[in-house]
Amino acid sequence: MAALALTTLLSGSAFAHEAGEFFMRAGPATVRPTEGAGGTLGHLNGFDVSNNTQLGLTFTYMATDNIGVELLAATPFRHKVGTGATGDIATVHLLPPTLMAQWYFGDSSSKVRPYVGVGVNYTTFFDNGFNDNGKNAGLSDLSFKDSWGAAGQVGVDYLINRDWLIGASVWYMDIDTTANYKMGGVQHHDSVRLDPWVFMFSAGYRF
């Protein structure tokens, strides 16, 4: 009887991602834009958007032993925006919630579960403004258009026990927007490409 109990305790099913299961992950998430811009911003000796790290959260539901649905959320990201000619000229805040459909490799007895995902990203921009450098250059009234785009993902979970896991994940997001601003009182609308890589290392709890 003791041997049977030990076998049951150590069996893979004690660690599984299974159909009907819900789990949450939390950890540092870093956004690294692969930026570019058109219009005036694109002609000022390079367009630059800084990296930023915030608290990332993912919420996953396993529809089957191999198919998951995940929502990525985070605390607001804060990026410095600048050009080679001007240095930093503005600060931008954004939230990029992303909904993914995922395929988990292995089976419900696997302790290590690599996965891939595809989905859709929505990015909203808020609390944007030019700093003194931007204002001294005659820039004002900064805003960005919200963005919809595709997203891809790869990741892996390591299941410590029935309740806890650790993981790592990488997303690539298609984020194209329009920067609206005034220069010397004249309205400008410049296309901006962020298209970031997002890296997250996490600990998770399964319910």
Secondary structure, 3 states (H helix, E strand, C coil): CHHHHHHHHHCHHHHCCCCCCEEEEEEEEEEECCCEECCCHHHCCCEEECCEEEEEEEEEEECCCCEEEEEEEECCEEEEEEECCCEEEEEEEEECCEEEEEEECCCCCCCEEEEEEEEEEEEEEEEEEECHHHHHCCEEEEEECCEEEEEEEEEEEEECCCCEEEEEEEEEECCEEEEEEEECCEEEEEEEECCCEEEEEEEEEEC
